[in-house]
């Protein structure tokens, strides 16, 4: 009974500190309270993964950690309190967000294996505190997406964790590297919430739900594929930053639905009922104000007429398909094979071109033909994907395409 009471006190205090940990890094001082909490409770970490001291996989790591802190060896491996406190905090976070225990095992492996590399000393424990704190932030931001309806999100988190383990086990990751990658991964989940889910908010109703879900799936597929590549740590970090930059560009798009009607006969009906607003320019087109009202009027007034497509969504889906295809493309146009590093870097080049191309979405009303608008958005990325003979050639083609399209845009030749 006394032990159960101690566990409850420990949990309560740990949750308070966990809440503080979600603030800025300045709150790291609050985390130091855990030393006192741990000594009061004198409890191990057994919520999600059991006591790692009984796990043979970690025996050598624990021995190395004790050497770092000048602790004598013992027959039974015992974690130093300085290390145990942060693993307990991680354990509590896992229990808070995840029901499956393989997450904590992989995360603890990634953290503890840093000791084997000789990266941590007593003087650098602050680094260990910071990266543990950042790991908690990663899990807190990813946790809300972990449910049976989000298989792609669960896959991405596990691939992020697998990448951390694969890289740390290969001896290619320092404490600073781990901290930086964790920050990049955590920022992805923040952007995922704001940008990827933000598409649906911009397109209310059910008519475009399938299109939005397809765009979301393509974006998630892109980041998932990148995490499987056997590439240098620096290259993956650059890719994640480029991907986030593309998300930001997409997030800024208003995604207005612009249409032209088959006949001017009913223009006044659409505008009077506020289904459409006329765009003030030389070309006759409209912005859809109320998709549901517009669809009902359109189907009632124009017999057998197909609803106008949302050209911006069509353009975005096309560009994302080219991007994802490049991620798995086997050969250049001349038959030379792409390495996984080539695939990642070439995809980054296409993402840079896509960022530039989607800016045309705001200019759609200025095009005399919406089919020409779609071509303007998609042809550059299609041409670069189809004709590049090497990574260097692709990079040159991306620069040329950006320059040529920039000139055309400035002259407004639409």
N, C-alpha and C positions, 0 to 999 in steps of 0.2 A: 504493500500500500504506500509506504514511504517513497519507494522508487518510482511508483506511478505518479505520485504528487510532484516529485522532482522533475519527471519528464514533462508534466504539464507546465510547470514554471519555466522550464527551459524552452519549451515550444513558444510560450507566450512572449518571453523576452526575445527569442530569436526572430519571431515574426515582427516585433517592433523594429529590430535592427534591419530586418529584410526590407521593411517599408522605407527606412532611411536610405537604404542602399540604392533605391530607385532614383534618388536625387542626384545632383551633380557630384563630381569626384571630390568636391570639398567636404562631402559628408563622410569621407573615409574615416574621419576621427570617430564617428559614431560606431563604426565597425569594430574599433579597438575594444569596445565594451564586451565583445564576445570572449575575450580572454578571461574576464571575470565570470561571465556566464558559464563558460566551459568548466572552470575550476569549481564553481558552486554545484553544477549539475553532475560533473564528473561522468558524463555519459558519452558513449560512442555514437557513430553515425550509422543507424540501422534502418532508417525509414525505407529507403528505396533500393539499396544494394547490399545491405549487410555490412558487418564490420570488415573493412579492407585489411585489417591486421590478420584476419584469418584466411585471406586470399593469397595463395602461394605466388600468384603473378606479381604481387606488389612487395614481396619479402625483400628483394634486393634493393628496390627503390627506397623502402622504409629504412633499411640499413644505411644507405647512402645519405638519406636525409638526416639521420641521427649523427652521422659523421660531420655534416655541415654545421650542426649545432653543438658539437662537442659532447654528445651524449654517449655513454658507454654501451657496447653491444650487450644484448640479452638473449637468452634462449628463445623467448617469445618476442617476435617483432612488435614494437610499440611505436606508434607515431609520435613525434614531438608535438607538444601542445600547440606550438607556433604554426604547425602545418595542419593539425587536426581541426583547429577552429575554422579554417577556411573551407576545408572539405565538408565539415558539418553544415556550414552555411550553404554550400552548393547542394548538399543532400536535401536540405530543407526546401530549397528552391525547386528541385526536381519533384519532390513529393507534392509541392504546391501546384505544379502545372502538368505533370505527366504521370500516367499510371504505369507506364512500361519501364522496367528497370534498366534496359540496355542503354538508355541515354546516359545515366549517371556513370555507368561503367566506362563508357567511351570517353566521357568528359574527364573523369578522374584520371584515366590513362593518359590523356593528352597533357594534363597539368603535371602529373607526377613524373612522367618520363623526362620532363625538363631537368629533374635532379640528376638523372643518369648522364646527361650531357654536361654536367658540371656548371650549369648556367647560374645557379642560385647560391648565394652565400647569406650569412646572417645580415650583412649590410644591405643586401638587395631584397630583403623580405618585403619591403614596400612595393617592389615590382610584382611580387607574387600576390600581395593583397589587391593591387590594382587590376591585374589580369583576372583574378577570381571575381572581383566586383564587376568587371566588364562581361565576364561569362554569364553572371547572373542577369545582367541587363539584356544580354542576347536571349536568354531563355525566357525572361519576362516578356520581351517583345514578340518572340516567336510563339509563346505559349497559347495565345488567344486563337491561333490558326490551327492548333492541333486538335482536330476532331475528325470523325469518320467521313465527313463531307469534303474534307480537304486533303485528299491523298497526296496531291502534288506538293503541298506545303510540308507535310510530314517527311516526304522523300527528300525535299531540299534541305531541311534541318539535319536529317541523318547524313546526307552527303557533305554538309558543312562539317559535321563532327568527324566523319570518316576522313575528310581532307586534313583536319587538324591532327588526327592520329597518324595518318600516313606520313605526313610531313615531319612531325616530331619524332616518329620512330625512325625515320630515315636520317636523322641527325641534321636536318636542314633548317631547323627553326630555333631561334633564340627567344628569350623572354620578350624582347622588344618586338620580334616578328609576330609572336603569338598575340601580344597585346594589339598590334596594328590590325592583324587579320580579324580578330574578334570584333574590333570596332567597326571594320568594314562590313562584316556579316550582320552585326546588330543594326547598322544603319540601313542595310538592305531591308530588314523586316519593318523598320519605320517607314521607308519609302514604299514598301509593298502595301502597307495599310493605306497610305495617303494617295498613292498614284494608281496602283492596279485596281483596288476596290473603288477608287474615285470615279472610274468610268461609268459605273452604273448610276451614280448620283447625277451625272450630267445627262443621262438619257433615261428619264423616268418612263414608267409604263413597261409593257412586256414585249413590244414590237421588236426592239433591238436587243432583247435579253440574250438571245443566242449568239449574236455578233459580239456582244460584250464578253460573254463567257469564252468565246473562241479567242479573243484578243488576250484575255487573262491567261488562258491556258498556254498560248504561244509564248507569252512573256515568262511564265513559270518554267516552261520547257527549256527556254534559252538558258536560264540561270542553272537549272538542274544539269544540263549537258556540260556546262563549263566546269562544274565541280568534279566531273569524272575524268577530266583531262590530266594526264601526267605531265604537268608543266611546272616551271619555276614559280616559287611563291610570289615573287614580284610581278610576274605576268598575270597571275590570277587576281592579285590586288588591283592591278591596272584595269583588268577586264571588269571587275565588280564596280569600280568607279565609273567606267565608261557606260556600263549598264544603268547605273543610277542616274547618270547624266541624261540618258535616253528617256528614262522614266520621268524625270523632271520636265523634259521637253514635252512629252506626251501629256503630262499633268496640266501643263499650262494651256493646252488647246481647249477652246470652249466647246468644240464638237457640235457646233450648230448644224442643223439639217437644212441645207439650201435646196430649193426645188424650182423647176420651171414647169408650168402647167401645159397640158396638151393644147389648150385653147384659152384665149383671153375672155371668152364669153362669161365665165363664172368667177373671174378675178374678184369682183366686188363682194360676192357671197363669202369667199374665204376671208377677206380682210374685214368685212363688217362683223363677222362672227368671231373675229380675232383668232382664227386658226393660223393665219399667215400674216406676216408683216412685209411690205414691199421694201426691198433694198434700194437705197437711194444711190443709183449710179446709172451709167448709160445703158446697161443691159438689163432686160426685164427678168428679174428673179425674185424669189421670196425666201424669207426665213420662217421655218415652222415654229410657231409659238406653243401650240398644243398638239402633240403628235396624235393623241387619240381622236380629238375633234377633227383634225386634218384627214386622218385615215377614213373616218366615217363619212365625211363630206366627199372625199375623193372617190370612194367606191360607189357612192350614191349618184354622183353627177357624171362620172365618166364610165360608161358601160365597158366592161372587159378590159379596161386600161390597167396596166401593171403599175403599181406604186413606184414612184421615183426612188432609186437607191440613195442611200446615205454615202455619197462618194468619199467622204473623209474616212469613214470606217472601212470602206473597200480598200482605200489606199493604204491605211495602216496595216490591215491584215496582210495585204500583198507584201509590204516591206518586211514585216515580221517573218513571213514564210521564207523570203530570200535569206534573211539573217539566220534562221534556224537551219535552213538547208546548208548554208556555208559551214555551220558548226560541225556537220557530219560529212561534208563533201570529201571524197576520196582523192580526186585528181583535178589538176588544173586543166585548162582548155587544151594544152599541148600534151596532155597525158602524164605529166610529172606528178608524183604523189605528194599529197599534203601531209606534213607531220601534224601531231596534235597541237604543237605550238603554232604552226601555220594556221590551223583551223581557228584557234582562239584569236590570234592577231588579225586574221582576215575578217573574222566576224566583228571585231572592234572597228575595223575600217568601214564595214557596211553600216554599223550602228552610227558612226559619225556622219555618213552620208544620209542615213535615214533621219537623223536629227535635223539636218539642213532641209531635207525634202518635205518633212511634215510642216515646216513653216508655211508652205504653200496652202495648207488647209485654210488659213485665215484669209487667203486671197481668192478663194473659190468664186465668189460673186463677180470677180473681175474677168473671168474667163468667158468668152463668147460661147464656148462649148465645154460642158462638164466632162465629156469624154476626153477632151484635150487636157483638162485639168488632171484627170486620173493618169493620163500618159505622162504628164509633166512630173507627177509625184513618183511614179514607179519605174519609168524607163531608165533613168540613170543607174539605179541600184541593180536592175535586171541586166543592163549592159555590162557593168563591172563584174557581176557574178558570173556571167556567161563567157566573157572574153579574156579574163585575167590569166596570165601564163605563169605567174609566180607571186609571192607575197610582195616583193618590191614593185612588180608591175601593177598589182592591185592598188598599192598605196599611191602610185603615180596617177592611176586612173581616177581614184577617189578625189585627189586634189584637182585634177582637170575638170571632173564633173561638177565639183563645187564651184569652181571659178566660172565655168560656162553657164551654169544655171543662175549664178549670181548676176552675171551680166544680162542674161535674158530677163531676169526679174526686175532689174533696175530700169530696163527699157520698156517693161510691161508689154512684151510681145506675147500675147496670150491668144 
